[in-house]
Each structure stands twice: as structure tokens, then as C-alpha cells.
Amino acid sequence: MVKVITYGTFDLLHEGHYKLLQRAKQLGDYLIVGVTTEEYDQARGKLNVMDSLMTRIENVKKTGFADEIIVEESQGQKFRDIQKYNIDIFVVGSDWTGIFDYLKDYCKVIYLERTKNISSTMLRAQMTPIQRIGIIGTGRIANRFITEAALVSGVNAQGVYNPHTKSAKLFAHKWGIDAYEDIEKFFDMSDMVYIASPHETHYGYIKQALEHDKHVLCEKPMCLNKAHAEELFKLAKEKRLVLIEGIKTAYCPGFAKLLGIACGGTIGSIRNVEACFTKLEDENNRELKDVNYGGSFTELGSYCLLPALKIFGHAYEDIRFESIKDENGIDIFTKAYLRYPNGLATATCGLGVKSEGKLLISGTRGYITADAPWWKTNYFEVHRENPDDVEKFSERFLGDGLRYEISDMLSMINGDKKKYFKLTRGDSVALAGILEKFQKGMGRT
Ligand code: CTP
């Protein structure tokens, strides 16, 4: 019996897939089809797959060509599958010519001519109109956003607004987009708005964008006031618009994996979460100059509070802050202490103090550690009582990581409600509430 294997995402199954499977089946007696998981696709940079794994498997099954369907979860699996299933022929489309030659030592490798003028990417683009993104703000993060957005199919960074028109024009020139002086025209052009302006302007811009019926992705901290966050989410809900806070950690695949393992009981019941993020900032930067909205906690607190909020929830019994301040009164180092009914958490942030920057989650049966930059989680370990009992996990984190939140935002705009769990409205409201308490404690109201 000649056994043939092929792999693919098979999103929005189309004629090209059908013909490939048909020809693959004709090459032998038994065809195995490997269908990729969403996680694997994300890890290899293929974002925005529309059909779920189950739908894609069902669609492959319906072609009637597959004798067996398996799931492809990781790189290197093809090599193992070929040996495991005793494969004679590996088949794939001609867009992969040469890439799988390394398998020739184990089986025959055939590249079949790709069907012209059809692809899942093309179909996705036809089904969902390109979202034109208007950017408010022209700082460092806005620059990173442009390069990351370019990697997500289905969106296009189109224009920029900044009341300082000179900055807007420079930014627009650098990236080949349009600068807008008139905010009404800016909103007219945008389908969704990315807000990366100074913290204190977020509320006003979000409100304006929602009132103009635009979806909004806003940099963290979205709001420094709980009532403001609640009001904005209410408005977004009423208008059926997507509003999310851009905390990249929440959307990165490695962090989702870490949470899944932490909350899945592997280390027992979780009793302590410690998250630390420090960075030595140039003393002339806004973060260390702005006496009302600058400092380590408003800048980095959202990252460090996220693990505790995701693990313990929002109902903490007590929170207090300790800060080291510079001569301007700006906190260069802050520790937030949270007490929950059955757990403790600390969030440690530094802009003028450098520390190790770890995430530590302790439970009744073991602990999880992720080293800096855990906020771009790509590696973590699970430890137990026996020091030799260490499980190691890794996940890719691509580029600056903004592509994950942009891609999830796009899925939400296209109606995928499932993506909301990564950073819920409740999470963002809780964060705003904590930042409000911190600001009050600093005498900044
Ligand atoms: N394929 C093909 N002809 C096409 C499209 C895909 O023969 N027009 C083949 C691919 O070469 C691969 C298999 O079908 O062997 C599964 O491809 P997949 O990546 O799922 O499909 P694409 O349409 O290429 O998807 P995307 O646009 O998301 O890359």
C-alpha cells in the first residue's frame, strides 16, 4: 500500500485545495492530511485564519479524498509523522518548491503545480473589506505599530492625526501615509483608530472616535479613571463597536499558553503572583518628565498587574502602593501589593531603578517562572518540589508583538467574539480602577 501525506491550513476551503487533495490521493492508496492548529499558524506568522480547526477538518473530510486526518501542531512534526505513519510520498503545492527537500532521505517528495488565481488569503480579503487605520499620536510606539500592522493582512495604516501638525507631517512623510490637520476628515477616512497619544488624552480621543462610529485600539493605560473606562465600554457596546486596550502581553501566544498551564492546575492552587518590569529610561523622556501622568507605574503597571488580574480576578480585598520618587515627585520605582481572599500579588515597576524583571507564579504544588522579557513571553518553566522536575515551554514571539493584538482586533471587528477573553472589558476597567487609586495616592487628582 502506497501511503501519501500532505499538510495545510485549508482555510475557507477552495478549488486549489480540492485539486491538490485530489491529485495527492491519486498518487497512492491511502492519503493522510495534516491540518494546522491556530496556534501553529500564529507561531509561523500566519495570522487571521478565519475557519476554526474543526471547520477546516470537516471541510477536508467533505472532499472525500482523505483517508485519515491528523492535526499539525508544531514545526518538526512532518519529519516525525513520516516515520510514524510509514509514509512513501510527501506532497505539497509548488509554492513550497525546495523547502521540503530535507525529507527526501525518508520518502519521495513531490511538489504539485499550484492552482492559479486562488488562495485563502485572496478569499479572506474579498470577504472582509480592508480596515483603514487612522493613527492618533506619533511617538515611538506609533512607529512600531506601522511596521507591525504591515504584517497583518486585512488592515492598512492609512493616515495620522496629531494636533502638532509638524509632527504629523514628519511621521506621515516617513511612512508614506496621509497627515490630517482636521480631525473630522481624519475620522471620515478611518474604519478603526489606533490611539498612541499621551495617557491623559486617551479618554477624549476614544470618546470622539466611538462617537464617529470607529472601532478603537488604545495603547495602555487606556484610562486612568474607572468611571471613564466603564463609560467608554458602555458606549462601544451600545454602538456595537470594538474597543480594546493595547497591552501586547495579553495577546501574545506565549502568555496565553502560560496562563493556560498556570490556571490548569499543574502547580496546584495559585497563592502568589509576582511580576516585575523595569527599564532605565532616558531622564529627558516624557515618562520621567511628566509630573502628572509620568512615572513607572502609569507606564508599566498595566503589564505587571495583568498576570494577577488574569489569575486571581478583579475582586482583590486590598491594594496598597509603595514608591521611590525623584526630586520632581515622579515615581521611579513602585510596588503595588494586592491581597485576595486566597492569594497575594505584587506588581513591581521601575523606570529609574533596574531589577531582574521576572514573573513568578507560586502554587500549592509548584511554581512557574518566566524571565524578562516575560511581557513578550517566549519561554517559561514549571518547577516542583523535586529540583530536577522542571518542564520547559517555549512559544515564538514575533517582532514587536503588536501584530497579535492587531490581528485579534481585526477578528473581533469581523465578528469573532471569542478573542475578547484575552483582555476583557472587566480587565481594563479593573486596571483603570487601580491606576486611579495610584494617581490619587500620588496626589495627582
Ligand atoms: N494550494 C494549491 N493551490 C492553491 C492554493 C493552495 O495547490 N491555489 C495548496 C498549497 O500549495 C498547499 C495546500 O494547498 O499544499 C494547502 O495550502 P494552504 O496554505 O492551506 O492554502 P493557501 O490558499 O495557499 O492559503 P494562504 O493564502 O492562507 O497561504
Residues whose N, C-alpha, C, O or C-beta is under 5 A from the ligand:
A	BS01	CTP	Y7 G8 T9 F10 D11 G16 H17 L20 V92 G93 S94 D95 E113 R114 T115 K116 I118 S119 S120 T121
